[in-house]
């Protein structure tokens, strides 16, 4: 059986290889993950359901057969596992009878489910501070949030409990927690990974599914295994020219033209630590042979925010209003959830159409921008992880518009890729002056995950982060070494 040190130092590809060659069994790996979870969970509070004493069944022939993982308590469904959406309103929700398409692909890949992870209510916050079950905590500093909305998943991976965990992203919810916990967070292109069969789209196509990982190659291998169009899906993506794993192994990638924007929202100044992270990244890209210039697309940021607020609120209304009409107690919801749902219910069709027009304008601007630039490098956030309670989703003083602005502004360009549908990845390339992770985001034109992963792998080699780890980690706990 592996020690906690050995287990947590391996990514999913490594663990799967050890199981495949017989150096360790899937049962032993599960037991190690279970012990690690029991040791760490009291300090980070990341699980909703689990950890499960017995791993849920998966295909023993899959590439990742026996590798432990967890799923976010939002959108994805696993047969027999209760799903709550992070809300007390669904605390007694029935367990689904069937897997969603993505869950079935995770099982086919051989991943062993050990539990579900906390999300803010319906994913509507950039921290995972639940009214229902309390906050998930950041392993780097447990007085801080891991971010949101995939905060529970990010906390588990960062703490060494699992090498990979499911996540989803409607305005940054993969990339924000990955940036705050020192992980790799890839938001794939719209349609790359199916979200059905119970959903056609969420937030008008802004929401996508994938994972958070510790290594770029894990993201590439997993994307190879779960991508692909599914019958009845509203959106679909063309197949890549070659497997994504080959992109990260490419020894001679071509020179790219890379735009860098070292600013916050609408050109606002950013703190020195964040600017330094961008400058470090830009210098590394130049050293790798790329052409790098500081430039930005000309976007009407306030118009973009107004459109995002409209779709955010309309999407929230679609989820919440039917529950209220069905008799669910209004007091079970968080205050900002209700505020956004009511604002969405009050919207007219014309207001929604205006938002779609504004989003189209942004998409066309970025489409033209990516004709000149292969990648766009920006800060993932304007600072390290916020303190627990800094984003109080149950504060009735916020209007819907105030809440959306509060969530979006610290993450300058995250939501842009959700609107355009293009892929984006955050990498843990720097730290703040007090040692907390700072993510740098790379984004590309729609369906160009190949460029993102290839460049991310170069940066992982040039600016390695594997030696950096949080204070709360399986290797720092008393117990089996």
Secondary structure as a PSIPRED ss2 file (coil, helix, strand):
# PSIPRED VFORMAT (PSIPRED V4.0)

   1 X C   1.000  0.000  0.000
   2 X C   1.000  0.000  0.000
   3 X C   1.000  0.000  0.000
   4 X H   0.000  1.000  0.000
   5 X H   0.000  1.000  0.000
   6 X H   0.000  1.000  0.000
   7 X H   0.000  1.000  0.000
   8 X H   0.000  1.000  0.000
   9 X C   1.000  0.000  0.000
  10 X C   1.000  0.000  0.000
  11 X C   1.000  0.000  0.000
  12 X H   0.000  1.000  0.000
  13 X H   0.000  1.000  0.000
  14 X H   0.000  1.000  0.000
  15 X H   0.000  1.000  0.000
  16 X H   0.000  1.000  0.000
  17 X H   0.000  1.000  0.000
  18 X H   0.000  1.000  0.000
  19 X H   0.000  1.000  0.000
  20 X H   0.000  1.000  0.000
  21 X C   1.000  0.000  0.000
  22 X C   1.000  0.000  0.000
  23 X C   1.000  0.000  0.000
  24 X C   1.000  0.000  0.000
  25 X C   1.000  0.000  0.000
  26 X H   0.000  1.000  0.000
  27 X H   0.000  1.000  0.000
  28 X H   0.000  1.000  0.000
  29 X H   0.000  1.000  0.000
  30 X H   0.000  1.000  0.000
  31 X H   0.000  1.000  0.000
  32 X H   0.000  1.000  0.000
  33 X H   0.000  1.000  0.000
  34 X H   0.000  1.000  0.000
  35 X H   0.000  1.000  0.000
  36 X H   0.000  1.000  0.000
  37 X H   0.000  1.000  0.000
  38 X H   0.000  1.000  0.000
  39 X H   0.000  1.000  0.000
  40 X H   0.000  1.000  0.000
  41 X H   0.000  1.000  0.000
  42 X H   0.000  1.000  0.000
  43 X H   0.000  1.000  0.000
  44 X H   0.000  1.000  0.000
  45 X C   1.000  0.000  0.000
  46 X C   1.000  0.000  0.000
  47 X E   0.000  0.000  1.000
  48 X E   0.000  0.000  1.000
  49 X E   0.000  0.000  1.000
  50 X E   0.000  0.000  1.000
  51 X C   1.000  0.000  0.000
  52 X C   1.000  0.000  0.000
  53 X C   1.000  0.000  0.000
  54 X C   1.000  0.000  0.000
  55 X C   1.000  0.000  0.000
  56 X C   1.000  0.000  0.000
  57 X C   1.000  0.000  0.000
  58 X C   1.000  0.000  0.000
  59 X C   1.000  0.000  0.000
  60 X C   1.000  0.000  0.000
  61 X C   1.000  0.000  0.000
  62 X C   1.000  0.000  0.000
  63 X C   1.000  0.000  0.000
  64 X C   1.000  0.000  0.000
  65 X C   1.000  0.000  0.000
  66 X C   1.000  0.000  0.000
  67 X C   1.000  0.000  0.000
  68 X E   0.000  0.000  1.000
  69 X E   0.000  0.000  1.000
  70 X E   0.000  0.000  1.000
  71 X E   0.000  0.000  1.000
  72 X E   0.000  0.000  1.000
  73 X C   1.000  0.000  0.000
  74 X C   1.000  0.000  0.000
  75 X C   1.000  0.000  0.000
  76 X C   1.000  0.000  0.000
  77 X C   1.000  0.000  0.000
  78 X C   1.000  0.000  0.000
  79 X C   1.000  0.000  0.000
  80 X C   1.000  0.000  0.000
  81 X C   1.000  0.000  0.000
  82 X C   1.000  0.000  0.000
  83 X C   1.000  0.000  0.000
  84 X C   1.000  0.000  0.000
  85 X C   1.000  0.000  0.000
  86 X C   1.000  0.000  0.000
  87 X C   1.000  0.000  0.000
  88 X H   0.000  1.000  0.000
  89 X H   0.000  1.000  0.000
  90 X H   0.000  1.000  0.000
  91 X C   1.000  0.000  0.000
  92 X C   1.000  0.000  0.000
  93 X C   1.000  0.000  0.000
  94 X C   1.000  0.000  0.000
  95 X C   1.000  0.000  0.000
  96 X C   1.000  0.000  0.000
  97 X C   1.000  0.000  0.000
  98 X C   1.000  0.000  0.000
  99 X C   1.000  0.000  0.000
 100 X C   1.000  0.000  0.000
 101 X H   0.000  1.000  0.000
 102 X H   0.000  1.000  0.000
 103 X H   0.000  1.000  0.000
 104 X H   0.000  1.000  0.000
 105 X H   0.000  1.000  0.000
 106 X H   0.000  1.000  0.000
 107 X H   0.000  1.000  0.000
 108 X H   0.000  1.000  0.000
 109 X C   1.000  0.000  0.000
 110 X C   1.000  0.000  0.000
 111 X C   1.000  0.000  0.000
 112 X E   0.000  0.000  1.000
 113 X E   0.000  0.000  1.000
 114 X E   0.000  0.000  1.000
 115 X E   0.000  0.000  1.000
 116 X E   0.000  0.000  1.000
 117 X E   0.000  0.000  1.000
 118 X C   1.000  0.000  0.000
 119 X C   1.000  0.000  0.000
 120 X C   1.000  0.000  0.000
 121 X H   0.000  1.000  0.000
 122 X H   0.000  1.000  0.000
 123 X H   0.000  1.000  0.000
 124 X C   1.000  0.000  0.000
 125 X C   1.000  0.000  0.000
 126 X C   1.000  0.000  0.000
 127 X C   1.000  0.000  0.000
 128 X C   1.000  0.000  0.000
 129 X E   0.000  0.000  1.000
 130 X E   0.000  0.000  1.000
 131 X C   1.000  0.000  0.000
 132 X C   1.000  0.000  0.000
 133 X C   1.000  0.000  0.000
 134 X E   0.000  0.000  1.000
 135 X E   0.000  0.000  1.000
 136 X C   1.000  0.000  0.000
 137 X C   1.000  0.000  0.000
 138 X E   0.000  0.000  1.000
 139 X C   1.000  0.000  0.000
 140 X C   1.000  0.000  0.000
 141 X E   0.000  0.000  1.000
 142 X C   1.000  0.000  0.000
 143 X C   1.000  0.000  0.000
 144 X E   0.000  0.000  1.000
 145 X C   1.000  0.000  0.000
 146 X C   1.000  0.000  0.000
 147 X C   1.000  0.000  0.000
 148 X C   1.000  0.000  0.000
 149 X C   1.000  0.000  0.000
 150 X C   1.000  0.000  0.000
 151 X H   0.000  1.000  0.000
 152 X H   0.000  1.000  0.000
 153 X H   0.000  1.000  0.000
 154 X H   0.000  1.000  0.000
 155 X H   0.000  1.000  0.000
 156 X H   0.000  1.000  0.000
 157 X H   0.000  1.000  0.000
 158 X H   0.000  1.000  0.000
 159 X C   1.000  0.000  0.000
 160 X C   1.000  0.000  0.000
 161 X C   1.000  0.000  0.000
 162 X C   1.000  0.000  0.000
 163 X C   1.000  0.000  0.000
 164 X E   0.000  0.000  1.000
 165 X E   0.000  0.000  1.000
 166 X E   0.000  0.000  1.000
 167 X E   0.000  0.000  1.000
 168 X E   0.000  0.000  1.000
 169 X E   0.000  0.000  1.000
 170 X C   1.000  0.000  0.000
 171 X C   1.000  0.000  0.000
 172 X C   1.000  0.000  0.000
 173 X C   1.000  0.000  0.000
 174 X C   1.000  0.000  0.000
 175 X H   0.000  1.000  0.000
 176 X H   0.000  1.000  0.000
 177 X H   0.000  1.000  0.000
 178 X H   0.000  1.000  0.000
 179 X H   0.000  1.000  0.000
 180 X H   0.000  1.000  0.000
 181 X H   0.000  1.000  0.000
 182 X C   1.000  0.000  0.000
 183 X C   1.000  0.000  0.000
 184 X E   0.000  0.000  1.000
 185 X E   0.000  0.000  1.000
 186 X E   0.000  0.000  1.000
 187 X E   0.000  0.000  1.000
 188 X C   1.000  0.000  0.000
 189 X C   1.000  0.000  0.000
 190 X C   1.000  0.000  0.000
 191 X C   1.000  0.000  0.000
 192 X C   1.000  0.000  0.000
 193 X C   1.000  0.000  0.000
 194 X C   1.000  0.000  0.000
 195 X C   1.000  0.000  0.000
 196 X C   1.000  0.000  0.000
 197 X C   1.000  0.000  0.000
 198 X C   1.000  0.000  0.000
 199 X C   1.000  0.000  0.000
 200 X C   1.000  0.000  0.000
 201 X C   1.000  0.000  0.000
 202 X C   1.000  0.000  0.000
 203 X H   0.000  1.000  0.000
 204 X H   0.000  1.000  0.000
 205 X H   0.000  1.000  0.000
 206 X C   1.000  0.000  0.000
 207 X C   1.000  0.000  0.000
 208 X E   0.000  0.000  1.000
 209 X E   0.000  0.000  1.000
 210 X E   0.000  0.000  1.000
 211 X E   0.000  0.000  1.000
 212 X E   0.000  0.000  1.000
 213 X E   0.000  0.000  1.000
 214 X C   1.000  0.000  0.000
 215 X C   1.000  0.000  0.000
 216 X H   0.000  1.000  0.000
 217 X H   0.000  1.000  0.000
 218 X H   0.000  1.000  0.000
 219 X H   0.000  1.000  0.000
 220 X H   0.000  1.000  0.000
 221 X H   0.000  1.000  0.000
 222 X H   0.000  1.000  0.000
 223 X H   0.000  1.000  0.000
 224 X H   0.000  1.000  0.000
 225 X H   0.000  1.000  0.000
 226 X H   0.000  1.000  0.000
 227 X C   1.000  0.000  0.000
 228 X C   1.000  0.000  0.000
 229 X C   1.000  0.000  0.000
 230 X C   1.000  0.000  0.000
 231 X C   1.000  0.000  0.000
 232 X C   1.000  0.000  0.000
 233 X C   1.000  0.000  0.000
 234 X C   1.000  0.000  0.000
 235 X C   1.000  0.000  0.000
 236 X C   1.000  0.000  0.000
 237 X C   1.000  0.000  0.000
 238 X C   1.000  0.000  0.000
 239 X C   1.000  0.000  0.000
 240 X C   1.000  0.000  0.000
 241 X C   1.000  0.000  0.000
 242 X C   1.000  0.000  0.000
 243 X C   1.000  0.000  0.000
 244 X H   0.000  1.000  0.000
 245 X H   0.000  1.000  0.000
 246 X H   0.000  1.000  0.000
 247 X H   0.000  1.000  0.000
 248 X H   0.000  1.000  0.000
 249 X C   1.000  0.000  0.000
 250 X C   1.000  0.000  0.000
 251 X C   1.000  0.000  0.000
 252 X C   1.000  0.000  0.000
 253 X C   1.000  0.000  0.000
 254 X C   1.000  0.000  0.000
 255 X C   1.000  0.000  0.000
 256 X C   1.000  0.000  0.000
 257 X E   0.000  0.000  1.000
 258 X E   0.000  0.000  1.000
 259 X E   0.000  0.000  1.000
 260 X E   0.000  0.000  1.000
 261 X E   0.000  0.000  1.000
 262 X C   1.000  0.000  0.000
 263 X C   1.000  0.000  0.000
 264 X C   1.000  0.000  0.000
 265 X H   0.000  1.000  0.000
 266 X H   0.000  1.000  0.000
 267 X H   0.000  1.000  0.000
 268 X C   1.000  0.000  0.000
 269 X C   1.000  0.000  0.000
 270 X C   1.000  0.000  0.000
 271 X C   1.000  0.000  0.000
 272 X H   0.000  1.000  0.000
 273 X H   0.000  1.000  0.000
 274 X H   0.000  1.000  0.000
 275 X H   0.000  1.000  0.000
 276 X H   0.000  1.000  0.000
 277 X H   0.000  1.000  0.000
 278 X H   0.000  1.000  0.000
 279 X H   0.000  1.000  0.000
 280 X H   0.000  1.000  0.000
 281 X H   0.000  1.000  0.000
 282 X H   0.000  1.000  0.000
 283 X H   0.000  1.000  0.000
 284 X H   0.000  1.000  0.000
 285 X H   0.000  1.000  0.000
 286 X H   0.000  1.000  0.000
 287 X H   0.000  1.000  0.000
 288 X C   1.000  0.000  0.000
 289 X C   1.000  0.000  0.000
 290 X C   1.000  0.000  0.000
 291 X E   0.000  0.000  1.000
 292 X E   0.000  0.000  1.000
 293 X E   0.000  0.000  1.000
 294 X E   0.000  0.000  1.000
 295 X C   1.000  0.000  0.000
 296 X C   1.000  0.000  0.000
 297 X C   1.000  0.000  0.000
 298 X C   1.000  0.000  0.000
 299 X C   1.000  0.000  0.000
 300 X C   1.000  0.000  0.000
 301 X H   0.000  1.000  0.000
 302 X H   0.000  1.000  0.000
 303 X H   0.000  1.000  0.000
 304 X H   0.000  1.000  0.000
 305 X H   0.000  1.000  0.000
 306 X H   0.000  1.000  0.000
 307 X H   0.000  1.000  0.000
 308 X H   0.000  1.000  0.000
 309 X H   0.000  1.000  0.000
 310 X H   0.000  1.000  0.000
 311 X H   0.000  1.000  0.000
 312 X H   0.000  1.000  0.000
 313 X H   0.000  1.000  0.000
 314 X H   0.000  1.000  0.000
 315 X H   0.000  1.000  0.000
 316 X H   0.000  1.000  0.000
 317 X H   0.000  1.000  0.000
 318 X H   0.000  1.000  0.000
 319 X H   0.000  1.000  0.000
 320 X H   0.000  1.000  0.000
 321 X H   0.000  1.000  0.000
 322 X H   0.000  1.000  0.000
 323 X H   0.000  1.000  0.000
 324 X H   0.000  1.000  0.000
 325 X H   0.000  1.000  0.000
 326 X C   1.000  0.000  0.000
 327 X C   1.000  0.000  0.000
 328 X C   1.000  0.000  0.000
 329 X C   1.000  0.000  0.000
 330 X H   0.000  1.000  0.000
 331 X H   0.000  1.000  0.000
 332 X H   0.000  1.000  0.000
 333 X C   1.000  0.000  0.000
 334 X C   1.000  0.000  0.000
 335 X H   0.000  1.000  0.000
 336 X H   0.000  1.000  0.000
 337 X H   0.000  1.000  0.000
 338 X H   0.000  1.000  0.000
 339 X H   0.000  1.000  0.000
 340 X H   0.000  1.000  0.000
 341 X H   0.000  1.000  0.000
 342 X H   0.000  1.000  0.000
 343 X H   0.000  1.000  0.000
 344 X H   0.000  1.000  0.000
 345 X H   0.000  1.000  0.000
 346 X C   1.000  0.000  0.000
 347 X C   1.000  0.000  0.000
 348 X C   1.000  0.000  0.000
 349 X H   0.000  1.000  0.000
 350 X H   0.000  1.000  0.000
 351 X H   0.000  1.000  0.000
 352 X H   0.000  1.000  0.000
 353 X H   0.000  1.000  0.000
 354 X H   0.000  1.000  0.000
 355 X H   0.000  1.000  0.000
 356 X H   0.000  1.000  0.000
 357 X H   0.000  1.000  0.000
 358 X H   0.000  1.000  0.000
 359 X H   0.000  1.000  0.000
 360 X H   0.000  1.000  0.000
 361 X H   0.000  1.000  0.000
 362 X H   0.000  1.000  0.000
 363 X H   0.000  1.000  0.000
 364 X H   0.000  1.000  0.000
 365 X H   0.000  1.000  0.000
 366 X H   0.000  1.000  0.000
 367 X H   0.000  1.000  0.000
 368 X H   0.000  1.000  0.000
 369 X H   0.000  1.000  0.000
 370 X H   0.000  1.000  0.000
 371 X H   0.000  1.000  0.000
 372 X H   0.000  1.000  0.000
 373 X C   1.000  0.000  0.000
 374 X C   1.000  0.000  0.000
 375 X E   0.000  0.000  1.000
 376 X E   0.000  0.000  1.000
 377 X E   0.000  0.000  1.000
 378 X E   0.000  0.000  1.000
 379 X E   0.000  0.000  1.000
 380 X C   1.000  0.000  0.000
 381 X C   1.000  0.000  0.000
 382 X C   1.000  0.000  0.000
 383 X C   1.000  0.000  0.000
 384 X C   1.000  0.000  0.000
 385 X C   1.000  0.000  0.000
 386 X C   1.000  0.000  0.000
 387 X E   0.000  0.000  1.000
 388 X C   1.000  0.000  0.000
 389 X C   1.000  0.000  0.000
 390 X C   1.000  0.000  0.000
 391 X C   1.000  0.000  0.000
 392 X C   1.000  0.000  0.000
 393 X C   1.000  0.000  0.000
 394 X C   1.000  0.000  0.000
 395 X C   1.000  0.000  0.000
 396 X C   1.000  0.000  0.000
 397 X C   1.000  0.000  0.000
 398 X C   1.000  0.000  0.000
 399 X C   1.000  0.000  0.000
 400 X H   0.000  1.000  0.000
 401 X H   0.000  1.000  0.000
 402 X H   0.000  1.000  0.000
 403 X H   0.000  1.000  0.000
 404 X H   0.000  1.000  0.000
 405 X H   0.000  1.000  0.000
 406 X H   0.000  1.000  0.000
 407 X H   0.000  1.000  0.000
 408 X H   0.000  1.000  0.000
 409 X C   1.000  0.000  0.000
 410 X C   1.000  0.000  0.000
 411 X C   1.000  0.000  0.000
 412 X C   1.000  0.000  0.000
 413 X C   1.000  0.000  0.000
 414 X H   0.000  1.000  0.000
 415 X H   0.000  1.000  0.000
 416 X H   0.000  1.000  0.000
 417 X H   0.000  1.000  0.000
 418 X H   0.000  1.000  0.000
 419 X H   0.000  1.000  0.000
 420 X H   0.000  1.000  0.000
 421 X C   1.000  0.000  0.000
 422 X C   1.000  0.000  0.000
 423 X C   1.000  0.000  0.000
 424 X E   0.000  0.000  1.000
 425 X E   0.000  0.000  1.000
 426 X E   0.000  0.000  1.000
 427 X E   0.000  0.000  1.000
 428 X E   0.000  0.000  1.000
 429 X E   0.000  0.000  1.000
 430 X E   0.000  0.000  1.000
 431 X E   0.000  0.000  1.000
 432 X C   1.000  0.000  0.000
 433 X C   1.000  0.000  0.000
 434 X C   1.000  0.000  0.000
 435 X C   1.000  0.000  0.000
 436 X C   1.000  0.000  0.000
 437 X E   0.000  0.000  1.000
 438 X E   0.000  0.000  1.000
 439 X E   0.000  0.000  1.000
 440 X E   0.000  0.000  1.000
 441 X E   0.000  0.000  1.000
 442 X E   0.000  0.000  1.000
 443 X E   0.000  0.000  1.000
 444 X C   1.000  0.000  0.000
 445 X C   1.000  0.000  0.000
 446 X C   1.000  0.000  0.000
 447 X C   1.000  0.000  0.000
 448 X C   1.000  0.000  0.000
 449 X H   0.000  1.000  0.000
 450 X H   0.000  1.000  0.000
 451 X H   0.000  1.000  0.000
 452 X H   0.000  1.000  0.000
 453 X H   0.000  1.000  0.000
 454 X H   0.000  1.000  0.000
 455 X H   0.000  1.000  0.000
 456 X H   0.000  1.000  0.000
 457 X H   0.000  1.000  0.000
 458 X H   0.000  1.000  0.000
 459 X H   0.000  1.000  0.000
 460 X H   0.000  1.000  0.000
 461 X H   0.000  1.000  0.000
 462 X H   0.000  1.000  0.000
 463 X C   1.000  0.000  0.000
 464 X C   1.000  0.000  0.000
 465 X C   1.000  0.000  0.000
 466 X C   1.000  0.000  0.000
 467 X C   1.000  0.000  0.000
 468 X C   1.000  0.000  0.000
 469 X C   1.000  0.000  0.000
 470 X C   1.000  0.000  0.000
 471 X C   1.000  0.000  0.000
 472 X C   1.000  0.000  0.000
 473 X C   1.000  0.000  0.000
 474 X H   0.000  1.000  0.000
 475 X H   0.000  1.000  0.000
 476 X H   0.000  1.000  0.000
 477 X C   1.000  0.000  0.000
 478 X C   1.000  0.000  0.000
 479 X C   1.000  0.000  0.000
 480 X C   1.000  0.000  0.000
 481 X C   1.000  0.000  0.000
